[in-house]
Amino acid sequence: MATTLAPVDSREVVRCDQCHLVQFKTTNNLCRRCRTSLDEDEPEPIFAPSLQIAVPATSSHCEVRVAQAIRSLRLRGGLSQRQLALRMGVPRTYVSKIENDKATPTLSSLNRLATALEVSIPDLLRACGPSREDEINELLADPFVAELLEFTSKLNAMQLSSVLAQVRDMVLHPRRGA
């Protein structure tokens, strides 16, 4: 964030609220000293790399699908990034960061995105890819998994753990001639 001061010539002079450096507004809207955003109302983005550690391996590409879904819905609606940003009330750079998977939208941003794209939040997330229900149905359609499920429901936790360890061992250490 920055505090706008009196303009000099045709360039805008701002003071960085973080390090208090007085400077001309830069083209990338970043402070020259501390590199924080000089945009006044840009929400703090949640950066995707820090979230990648916490998400399970099965949904590691979920953030990418959100970015692709937002871009495709925006293009389908015939909107530019700037038009979408104006509808959301955020800077264009924030929309760009979301679409390029540099930032993950917050819940409030998802709500504003859905409203700006004229879809519901479930529709926005549905556009991201298959739902868990679809994935479960696809797994159950596999005859091996369906037969395995019949037996796993009769095993206790220790037996399930043992079966999982054996399967993991078979995958990690395949035997020759088997």
C-alpha positions in Angstrom: 0.0 0.0 0.0 1.1 3.6 -0.6 0.1 7.0 0.4 -0.4 9.3 -2.6 1.4 12.7 -2.3 1.2 15.8 -4.5 1.9 15.0 -8.2 5.2 16.2 -9.7 5.0 17.0 -13.4 2.8 14.3 -14.8 4.1 11.5 -12.6 2.5 10.4 -9.4 4.5 10.6 -6.2 3.8 8.0 -3.5 5.1 7.0 -0.1 5.4 3.3 0.6 3.5 2.4 3.8 5.9 -0.4 4.5 9.4 1.3 4.3 8.2 4.9 4.0 10.3 5.6 0.9 9.0 8.6 -1.1 9.2 7.8 -4.8 7.6 8.1 -8.2 5.0 5.5 -8.8 6.6 2.6 -10.7 5.1 0.9 -13.7 4.9 -2.4 -11.9 3.4 -0.8 -8.8 6.2 -2.2 -6.5 8.2 -0.2 -4.1 11.8 0.3 -5.3 13.2 -0.5 -1.8 11.2 -3.2 -0.2 9.3 -4.5 -3.3 5.9 -4.5 -1.6 2.8 -3.6 -3.7 1.9 0.1 -3.9 -1.6 -0.7 -5.0 -4.0 0.6 -2.3 -6.7 -2.0 -2.3 -5.0 -5.2 -3.5 -5.9 -8.1 -1.2 -3.1 -10.1 0.3 -2.8 -13.2 -2.0 -2.1 -16.6 -0.7 0.8 -17.9 -2.7 0.3 -21.4 -4.1 3.8 -22.8 -3.5 3.3 -22.6 0.3 0.0 -24.5 0.0 1.4 -27.2 -2.2 3.1 -28.8 0.8 -0.2 -29.1 2.8 -2.4 -30.5 0.0 -2.6 -34.3 -0.5 -0.9 -35.7 -3.6 -4.2 -36.6 -5.2 -5.1 -32.9 -5.6 -1.7 -31.4 -6.3 -3.0 -29.9 -9.6 -6.2 -28.5 -8.1 -4.7 -24.9 -8.0 -3.8 -25.1 -11.7 -7.3 -26.3 -12.6 -8.8 -23.3 -10.6 -6.5 -20.9 -12.6 -7.5 -22.5 -15.9 -11.2 -22.6 -15.0 -11.2 -18.9 -14.1 -9.4 -18.0 -17.3 -11.8 -20.1 -19.5 -14.9 -18.7 -17.7 -13.5 -15.1 -18.2 -12.8 -15.7 -21.9 -16.2 -17.4 -22.4 -17.8 -14.3 -21.0 -15.8 -12.1 -23.3 -14.1 -10.3 -20.5 -10.5 -8.9 -20.3 -8.5 -9.3 -17.1 -9.0 -5.6 -16.5 -12.8 -5.8 -16.9 -13.0 -8.8 -14.5 -10.8 -6.9 -12.0 -13.1 -3.9 -12.2 -16.2 -6.1 -11.6 -14.4 -7.7 -8.6 -13.0 -4.4 -7.2 -9.4 -5.6 -7.3 -6.3 -4.6 -9.4 -5.8 -6.3 -12.7 -2.5 -7.7 -11.4 -4.4 -9.8 -8.8 -6.5 -11.4 -11.5 -3.3 -12.1 -13.5 -1.6 -13.7 -10.5 -4.6 -16.0 -10.0 -4.9 -17.0 -13.6 -1.1 -17.7 -13.8 -1.2 -19.7 -10.6 1.0 -17.3 -8.8 -1.6 -16.7 -6.1 -4.6 -18.8 -4.8 -7.8 -16.8 -4.4 -9.1 -16.4 -0.9 -12.7 -17.4 -0.1 -13.9 -13.8 -0.4 -12.1 -13.5 -3.7 -13.7 -16.7 -4.9 -17.1 -15.2 -4.0 -16.3 -12.0 -5.9 -14.9 -14.0 -8.8 -18.1 -16.1 -9.0 -20.3 -12.9 -8.8 -18.2 -11.1 -11.5 -18.3 -14.1 -13.8 -22.0 -14.5 -13.2 -21.8 -18.1 -11.9 -22.3 -19.7 -8.5 -19.3 -20.8 -6.4 -20.1 -24.5 -6.9 -20.3 -23.9 -10.7 -16.9 -22.1 -10.6 -15.3 -25.0 -8.7 -17.1 -27.6 -10.8 -15.4 -26.0 -13.8 -12.1 -26.8 -12.2 -12.3 -30.5 -13.0 -13.9 -33.7 -11.8 -15.5 -33.7 -8.4 -14.6 -36.2 -5.7 -17.9 -38.0 -6.4 -16.9 -38.4 -10.1 -13.4 -39.7 -9.0 -15.0 -42.2 -6.6 -17.5 -43.5 -9.2 -14.6 -43.9 -11.7 -12.6 -45.9 -9.1 -15.7 -48.1 -8.3 -16.1 -48.8 -12.0 -12.8 -50.7 -12.0 -13.6 -54.4 -11.4 -10.4 -54.9 -9.3 -11.1 -52.0 -7.0 -14.8 -53.1 -6.7 -13.8 -56.6 -5.7 -11.1 -55.3 -3.3 -13.6 -53.1 -1.6 -15.8 -56.1 -0.8 -12.9 -57.6 1.3 -11.4 -54.4 2.8 -14.7 -53.6 4.6 -14.2 -56.9 6.6 -10.6 -56.1 7.7 -9.6 -54.3 10.9 -7.2 -51.3 11.0 -4.1 -53.5 11.5 -5.0 -55.8 8.6 -5.6 -52.8 6.3 -2.2 -51.4 7.3 -0.5 -54.7 6.5 -2.2 -55.0 3.1 -1.2 -51.4 2.3 2.4 -52.1 3.3 2.5 -55.2 1.1 1.2 -53.3 -1.9 3.6 -50.5 -1.3 6.5 -53.0 -1.1 5.4 -54.7 -4.3 5.4 -51.4 -6.1 8.7 -50.1 -4.7 10.6 -53.4 -5.0 9.2 -55.4 -8.0 10.5 -59.0 -8.1 11.9 -60.5 -11.3 10.0 -63.3 -13.0 6.7 -62.5 -11.3 
